[in-house]
Amino acid sequence: MLARKFCLSRSDRLKFDRGSESDRGNFFKIYSRANSLNHARFAVQIKKNLIKKSVDRNKLKRKIKQILELGIKKNTITSNRDYLILAKNNPIGLSFSQLKEIFTNELF
């Protein structure tokens, strides 16, 4: 599970400027901004109208957070930035390895 210090709080997510830097892929849009900490923080948001079942939304969030945790443990994510990850297409059919490849290309 992703440690608490690596998670963005709700108030930080609301303050996040959607006009900031973003990486656009087929399935995710990743916004980033600098923070004053010495580690990265993350938030994953999946809209209800994109994936209807909460079980599927939560399963996808857990997979993404596990990929982020692996990146932190391997020290591939060391920047002092905040990341907001938004799902823009339905990635529910993707396997864990496919998700890991997407985030390796877009984030790490």
N, CA and C of each residue as an Amber inpcrd file, in Angstrom:
protein
   324
   0.8400000  -1.1800000   0.0000000   0.0000000   0.0000000   0.0000000
   0.8880000   1.2470000   0.0000000   0.4800000   2.2280000  -0.7360000
   1.2240000   3.4750000  -0.8540000   1.1890000   4.2180000   0.4820000
   2.3690000   4.5920000   0.9800000   2.4580000   5.2690000   2.2730000
   1.7250000   6.6100000   2.2500000   1.2490000   7.0150000   3.3950000
   0.4430000   8.2360000   3.5320000   1.1870000   9.4820000   3.0590000
   2.5050000   9.5190000   3.2920000   3.2570000  10.7180000   2.9260000
   3.3670000  10.8920000   1.4140000   3.0870000   9.8320000   0.6410000
   3.1450000   9.9100000  -0.8140000   1.7780000  10.2000000  -1.4450000
   0.7510000  10.4100000  -0.6180000  -0.6020000  10.6740000  -1.1240000
  -0.9380000  12.1570000  -0.9910000  -1.5920000  12.6830000  -2.0090000
  -2.0690000  14.0670000  -1.9600000  -3.3520000  14.1320000  -1.1410000
  -3.4760000  15.1430000  -0.3160000  -4.7080000  15.3130000   0.4450000
  -5.7980000  15.8810000  -0.4550000  -7.0230000  15.8150000   0.0060000
  -8.1460000  16.3330000  -0.7730000  -7.9950000  17.8270000  -1.0430000
  -7.5550000  18.5730000  -0.0400000  -7.3950000  20.0160000  -0.2360000
  -6.3110000  20.3170000  -1.2700000  -5.2410000  19.5070000  -1.2910000
  -4.2010000  19.6890000  -2.2990000  -4.7110000  19.3420000  -3.6950000
  -5.5540000  18.3260000  -3.7780000  -6.1240000  17.9600000  -5.0820000
  -7.0390000  19.0550000  -5.6120000  -7.7990000  19.6890000  -4.7200000
  -8.6950000  20.7620000  -5.1530000  -7.9280000  22.0020000  -5.5980000
  -6.7650000  22.2340000  -5.0130000  -5.9460000  23.3800000  -5.3850000
  -5.1450000  23.1290000  -6.6620000  -5.1130000  21.8790000  -7.0990000
  -4.2930000  21.5170000  -8.2490000  -4.7740000  22.2450000  -9.4910000
  -3.8710000  22.9250000 -10.1480000  -4.1950000  23.6760000 -11.3580000
  -4.2200000  22.7170000 -12.5460000  -5.3850000  22.5850000 -13.1570000
  -5.5190000  21.6660000 -14.2870000  -4.7920000  22.1830000 -15.5260000
  -4.3210000  23.4100000 -15.4920000  -3.5950000  23.9660000 -16.6140000
  -2.0940000  23.7410000 -16.4910000  -1.6660000  22.9980000 -15.4570000
  -0.2480000  22.7600000 -15.2540000   0.2610000  21.7320000 -16.2590000
   1.5210000  21.3930000 -16.1400000   2.1260000  20.4450000 -17.0670000
   1.3300000  19.1470000 -17.0810000   1.1520000  18.5810000 -18.2680000
   0.4430000  17.3100000 -18.3400000   1.0540000  16.4300000 -19.4080000
   1.0740000  15.1330000 -19.1300000   1.4630000  14.1230000 -20.1070000
   0.1870000  13.4460000 -20.5420000   0.0230000  13.3290000 -21.8270000
  -1.2030000  12.7430000 -22.3370000  -0.9030000  11.4060000 -22.9910000
  -1.5570000  10.3830000 -22.5110000  -1.4620000   9.0690000 -23.1050000
  -2.8290000   8.6650000 -23.6060000  -2.9640000   7.4110000 -23.9820000
  -4.2550000   6.9250000 -24.4660000  -5.2640000   6.7460000 -23.3420000
  -4.7930000   6.3550000 -22.1800000  -5.7040000   6.0120000 -21.1030000
  -5.6820000   6.9930000 -19.9290000  -4.5690000   7.6920000 -19.7390000
  -4.4340000   8.5530000 -18.5680000  -3.9250000   9.9290000 -18.9540000
  -4.3030000  10.9110000 -18.1500000  -3.7650000  12.2560000 -18.2440000
  -3.0750000  12.5120000 -16.9080000  -1.8090000  12.9010000 -16.9610000
  -1.0240000  13.0690000 -15.7470000  -0.6100000  14.5290000 -15.6240000
  -1.1130000  15.1940000 -14.5910000  -0.7400000  16.5720000 -14.2980000
   0.3510000  16.5610000 -13.2340000   1.2600000  17.5110000 -13.3130000
   2.3030000  17.5870000 -12.2910000   2.6030000  19.0390000 -11.9580000
   3.0980000  19.2330000 -10.7390000   3.5370000  20.5520000 -10.2910000
   4.5940000  20.3490000  -9.2090000   5.3970000  21.3520000  -8.9960000
   6.4580000  21.2700000  -7.9980000   5.8660000  21.3720000  -6.5900000
   6.5030000  20.6940000  -5.6540000   6.1230000  20.8440000  -4.2540000
   7.3610000  21.1780000  -3.4320000   7.1740000  21.5430000  -2.2030000
   8.2900000  21.9600000  -1.3470000   8.8550000  20.8120000  -0.5200000
   8.4100000  19.6040000  -0.7780000   8.8800000  18.4330000  -0.0420000
  10.0320000  17.7830000  -0.8030000  10.6770000  16.8270000  -0.1940000
  11.7720000  16.1460000  -0.8790000  11.3500000  14.7930000  -1.4490000
  10.0540000  14.6210000  -1.6590000   9.5430000  13.3930000  -2.2570000
   8.3010000  13.7180000  -3.0960000   7.9400000  12.7890000  -3.9510000
   6.7660000  12.9620000  -4.8080000   5.5020000  12.5550000  -4.0590000
   4.3690000  13.1670000  -4.4450000   3.0590000  12.7860000  -3.9040000
   2.1220000  12.5300000  -5.0800000   1.1520000  11.6390000  -4.8660000
   0.2810000  11.2000000  -5.9490000  -1.1860000  11.2240000  -5.5450000
  -2.0370000  11.3890000  -6.5510000  -3.4800000  11.2280000  -6.3920000
  -3.9930000  10.5820000  -7.6720000  -4.8990000   9.6320000  -7.5120000
  -5.4940000   8.9370000  -8.6470000  -6.9900000   9.2130000  -8.6190000
  -7.5190000   9.7080000  -9.7290000  -8.9490000   9.9890000  -9.8150000
  -9.5300000   9.2920000 -11.0390000 -10.6370000   8.6000000 -10.8090000
 -11.3530000   7.9240000 -11.8900000 -12.8110000   8.3160000 -11.7750000
 -13.3360000   8.8980000 -12.8250000 -14.7120000   9.3760000 -12.7940000
 -15.7010000   8.2130000 -12.8040000 -16.8080000   8.4420000 -12.1360000
 -17.8540000   7.4340000 -12.0310000 -18.5000000   7.1440000 -13.3830000
 -18.6040000   8.1620000 -14.2420000 -19.2250000   7.9270000 -15.5440000
 -18.2870000   7.2010000 -16.5130000 -17.0000000   7.0910000 -16.1650000
 -16.0480000   6.3540000 -16.9840000 -16.0990000   4.8600000 -16.6730000
 -16.0630000   4.5260000 -15.3860000 -16.1620000   3.1370000 -14.9240000
 -17.2900000   3.0900000 -13.9060000 -18.3650000   2.4360000 -14.2480000
 -19.5920000   2.4690000 -13.4310000 -19.4560000   1.7610000 -12.0920000
 -18.8690000   0.5800000 -12.0890000 -18.8180000  -0.2140000 -10.8610000
 -17.6820000   0.2490000  -9.9570000 -18.0200000   0.5000000  -8.7010000
 -17.0170000   0.9680000  -7.7520000 -15.9460000  -0.0930000  -7.5050000
 -16.3160000  -1.3450000  -7.6010000 -15.3510000  -2.4370000  -7.4250000
 -14.2480000  -2.3250000  -8.4770000 -14.6440000  -2.0690000  -9.7190000
 -13.6710000  -1.9460000 -10.8060000 -12.8200000  -0.6880000 -10.6640000
 -13.4470000   0.4240000 -10.2510000 -12.6910000   1.6630000 -10.0380000
 -11.6420000   1.4780000  -8.9440000 -12.0380000   0.8890000  -7.8450000
 -11.1120000   0.6940000  -6.7270000 -10.0080000  -0.3000000  -7.0670000
 -10.3360000  -1.3280000  -7.8270000  -9.3360000  -2.3080000  -8.2470000
  -8.2810000  -1.6330000  -9.1220000  -8.7230000  -0.7730000 -10.0310000
  -7.7970000  -0.0510000 -10.8950000  -6.9220000   0.9020000 -10.0830000
  -7.5250000   1.6090000  -9.1180000  -6.7490000   2.5100000  -8.2600000
  -5.6870000   1.7420000  -7.4750000  -6.0480000   0.5700000  -6.9660000
  -5.0810000  -0.2490000  -6.2260000  -3.9200000  -0.6790000  -7.1160000
  -4.2210000  -1.0560000  -8.3560000  -3.1660000  -1.4490000  -9.2940000
  -2.2240000  -0.2790000  -9.5680000  -2.7960000   0.8950000  -9.8100000
  -1.9800000   2.0730000 -10.1020000  -1.1150000   2.4360000  -8.9060000
  -1.6880000   2.4080000  -7.7140000  -0.9240000   2.7380000  -6.5100000
   0.1820000   1.7220000  -6.2550000  -0.0580000   0.4650000  -6.6000000
   0.9770000  -0.5530000  -6.4450000   2.1320000  -0.2920000  -7.4170000
   1.8130000   0.1260000  -8.6290000   2.8540000   0.4700000  -9.6050000
   3.6660000   1.6620000  -9.1110000   2.9860000   2.6680000  -8.5610000
   3.6810000   3.8340000  -8.0210000   4.5760000   3.4510000  -6.8500000
   4.0860000   2.5610000  -5.9920000   4.8720000   2.1150000  -4.8480000
   6.1290000   1.3740000  -5.3070000   6.0030000   0.5540000  -6.3500000
   7.1720000  -0.1450000  -6.8880000   8.1850000   0.8570000  -7.4420000
   7.7050000   1.9030000  -8.0850000   8.6010000   2.9420000  -8.5950000
   9.3170000   3.6810000  -7.4930000   8.6300000   3.9170000  -6.3960000
   9.2530000   4.5970000  -5.2520000  10.3040000   3.6980000  -4.6080000
   9.9910000   2.4090000  -4.4420000  10.9330000   1.4800000  -3.8170000
  12.1890000   1.2850000  -4.6570000  12.0370000   1.3300000  -5.9850000
  13.1920000   1.1650000  -6.8710000  13.9100000   2.4840000  -7.1250000
  13.4530000   3.5570000  -6.4730000  14.0350000   4.8990000  -6.6050000
  13.9920000   5.4330000  -8.0310000  12.9900000   5.0390000  -8.8050000
  12.8210000   5.6220000 -10.1340000  11.9670000   6.8880000 -10.0580000
  11.2610000   7.0730000  -8.9460000  10.5030000   8.2990000  -8.7090000
  11.1440000   8.9910000  -7.5090000  11.9400000  10.0020000  -7.7760000
  12.6190000  10.6950000  -6.6880000  12.3670000  12.1930000  -6.7210000
  11.5840000  12.6480000  -7.6610000  11.3900000  14.0870000  -7.8170000
  10.5180000  14.6650000  -6.7070000  10.6400000  15.9630000  -6.5030000
   9.8020000  16.6530000  -5.5200000   8.6480000  17.3180000  -6.2630000
   7.7580000  16.4860000  -6.7830000   6.6070000  16.9560000  -7.5500000
   5.3380000  16.2770000  -7.0370000   4.2100000  16.9400000  -7.2810000
   2.8960000  16.3570000  -7.0230000   2.3320000  15.8950000  -8.3620000
   1.7290000  14.7130000  -8.3760000   1.1490000  14.1690000  -9.5970000
  -0.3300000  13.8850000  -9.3830000  -1.1390000  14.3250000 -10.3260000
  -2.5640000  14.0230000 -10.3450000  -2.8170000  13.1660000 -11.5800000
  -3.2480000  11.9330000 -11.3630000  -3.4480000  10.9790000 -12.4490000
  -4.9430000  10.8240000 -12.6740000  -5.3930000  11.1870000 -13.8760000
  -6.8050000  11.0900000 -14.2380000  -6.9760000  10.0580000 -15.3390000
  -7.9370000   9.1680000 -15.1590000  -8.2580000   8.2160000 -16.2210000
  -9.1370000   8.9340000 -17.2340000  -8.7920000   8.8080000 -18.5120000
  -9.6170000   9.4840000 -19.5170000 -10.3010000   8.5040000 -20.4650000
  -9.7940000   7.2950000 -20.5790000 -10.4710000   6.2200000 -21.2980000
 -10.5670000   5.0310000 -20.3610000 -11.4200000   4.1030000 -20.6600000
 -11.6360000   2.9720000 -19.7740000 -10.4950000   1.9680000 -19.8970000
  -9.5760000   1.9290000 -18.9150000  -8.4500000   1.0000000 -18.9700000
  -8.7110000  -0.3170000 -18.2400000  -9.9630000  -0.6510000 -18.0190000
 -10.3080000  -1.7910000 -17.1720000  -9.8400000  -3.1310000 -17.7490000
  -9.7010000  -3.2320000 -19.0570000  -9.2740000  -4.4920000 -19.6690000
  -7.7760000  -4.7010000 -19.6880000  -7.0160000  -3.7220000 -19.2200000
  -5.5600000  -3.8300000 -19.2450000  -5.0530000  -4.6680000 -18.0820000
  -4.0270000  -5.4570000 -18.3580000  -3.4210000  -6.2580000 -17.2970000
  -2.4610000  -5.3880000 -16.4830000  -1.9630000  -5.9490000 -15.3940000
  -1.0390000  -5.2200000 -14.5250000   0.2320000  -4.8560000 -15.2850000
   0.7480000  -5.7860000 -16.0820000   1.9840000  -5.5170000 -16.8280000
   1.7800000  -4.4330000 -17.8770000   0.6090000  -4.3920000 -18.4990000
   0.3220000  -3.3330000 -19.4730000   0.2200000  -1.9760000 -18.7850000
  -0.4280000  -1.9250000 -17.6260000  -0.4980000  -0.6780000 -16.8550000
   0.8890000  -0.2260000 -16.4230000   1.7070000  -1.1770000 -15.9880000
   3.0610000  -0.8600000 -15.5520000   3.8690000  -0.2750000 -16.7110000
   3.7020000  -0.8240000 -17.9040000   4.4030000  -0.3120000 -19.0820000
   3.9500000   1.1060000 -19.4240000   2.6510000   1.3660000 -19.3200000
   2.1220000   2.7090000 -19.5850000   2.7350000   3.7270000 -18.6290000
   2.7560000   3.4110000 -17.3480000   3.2950000   4.3470000 -16.3600000
   4.8090000   4.4610000 -16.4400000   5.4880000   3.4020000 -16.8510000
   6.9230000   3.4760000 -17.0420000   7.2500000   4.4400000 -18.1620000
   6.4700000   4.3970000 -19.2310000   6.7150000   5.2890000 -20.3700000
   6.3100000   6.7280000 -20.0740000   5.2270000   6.9340000 -19.3520000
   4.6810000   8.2780000 -19.1620000   5.1970000   8.9900000 -17.9250000
   5.5570000   8.2490000 -16.8810000   5.8530000   8.8880000 -15.6040000
   7.3050000   8.7370000 -15.1750000   7.8730000   7.5730000 -15.3560000
   9.2050000   7.3250000 -14.8030000  10.2770000   7.7970000 -15.7430000
